Amino acid sequence: SAGLGQGSCFRLWLPYLPPSTPVLRTGNTADPSILKGLRVLLVDDSLEGLEGFRSLLELEGAQVRAESSPEAALEAASESEFDLILSDIGMPTMSGYELIAKLRELPACRVVPAIALTGFGREQDAAEALRAGFDAHLGKPVTLNALLVAIGGNLGKSSEY
């Protein structure tokens, strides 16, 4: 504003959520206790997002290995076993699509549920994530409930890749 008492002007942009994104439009609620003891590999090149998600998941009882690069995530996946993979898509050195393809080559990650958490929220982005090897796709910003619904819907999967 021009100063005290001069008023302000704000613009707000909200991400478009396609109506066909099944996980977010269900209206279901999920119990955060499903995270208790869950071993999660979290990958995001945004340190702020990485730490925020890590804290949120850990507050709900998950054991989180947070990595800021796909290369570090691949190393972590070769050293440890995980119950869930959460990964960003748009990363500078390797896309989340490339990362999930490489993770699916590791025997320990072949059938681990994986959810893409991304700013790419178009319908074709969700389809690409599923083709690449993710089990679900959530557009950022992600609510805890949407994440829990996606996790709850994918933890019991037994399909082979």
N, C-alpha and C positions, 0 to 999 in steps of 0.2 A: 504494500500500500504506500501511498504518498506520505504517510506518517500517522501518528496517533489521532484517531477520530476521522481518518480519511477513507476508511473502508478497505476491503480486500476483494480480490477476484480469484476464484479457485476453479481449476478444471480437474475432472476426475475421469480416468479411463479405466474401464473394467474389461477384463478379458472375455471374449466371446466363448461360451461353452456350447458346442454343438448339441442339439437335442438328442443325438444318438449315442452320446457318451453314457454307457449303461451304469457304470459304477456310481457316478455322481447324481444321477437323477432318480435313483431308487427311493430316496427318502428314508432308507433304513438307518437304524442307529446300531452301533456296535459297542461291545464291552471292551474298554481299554485293557482289561486283564488278559486279553489274548496276547499281549506283548510281553507279559511277565516271563522272563527266562529265555525269550526268543533271541537267537544269535543272528544279528543283522549286519550285513555288509552294506554300508551307505557310501555312495559315490557322488560327489558334486564338486565342480571346480570353483564354485562360489563359497569361500570360506565362511561368510556370514550365514548362508543357507545351510551349509554343512553343520556348523556348530549349533544352529537353531534346531535342526531336525534331530541331531544327536541328543541334545538336551531333552527335547520333548520325548523321544523314544526311551531314553534312560529314566526319565521321571516316571514312566509307566512300567518300568521293570525290564526293559530289553537290554541285552548286552550288545553294544554297538561298536563295530570297527568302522570308523569314519576315514575315508581316503579322499584326497583332493585331486587325484589324477587316476585315469584308467589304468595306467601302468602299475601304480601302487595297489590298486584294487586287484589286479591279476596276481600280483605277488602275494597279497593277503589271502586270496582264494586258493593259492597253491599251498599255503602254509596251514590254513585253518578251515574248519567246516562251518557252514552257515545254514540257517533255517530260512532266510529270506534275503533277497537282494533288492535294494532300492537304488536306482541310478538316474542321474540326470542324462539328457540326450545330447544337448549342445555343449560339448567340451572341446577345447582347442587342439589337443594332440591326438585324440581319437574320439569318435562319436560314441554315444551310448549304444547305438546299433552295432557298431564294430565291437565294442566291449562285450555286449551280451553274447555275440557270436563266438568270441574267444572264450568267454566263461563257459558256454555250453559245451565246448570241446574238453573241458576238464571233467573227469569222472565225478568228482565231488559236487559239481555244480550243474550237472546234466539235467536234473529234475527239481532243482531248488526253485521255488516260486520267485519270480522277478517282476518288479513293478517299475515302470518308467515314470519318473516325476519330472515334468518338463514344462517349459514355457511354450512349447510347440503343441497347441491345443486343437488344431484342426482335425477333422475326421480322418483325412488321409495320413496325418501324423500318427494317430492312434492305430490305424491299419498297418502302417509301416513298423511301428513298435511291436505289434503282434507277429508280423512276418519275420522280424529280426530275431525273435525268441523271447520277448517279454510276455508275461501272462496277463498284464493289465497296464493301462496307461492313465495317468492322472495329470491334468493340466495344473500348473502352478498359478496362483497360490493354492496350496492343498490344505484343506481343513483336516483336523485330527479325525473327525468322524468319517470323512471320505476315505482317508488312508486306512482306518480300521475296517471299514466295509470291504475295501479292496483286499486287504490282508486276510480277513476272515473268509472271503470268497475264494482265495487262492491257496491257503495253507493246506487244505485237504486234497489238492490235486495230486493225481498219481500218474498223469500221462507222461510218456517217454518222449524225449526230443531226439 
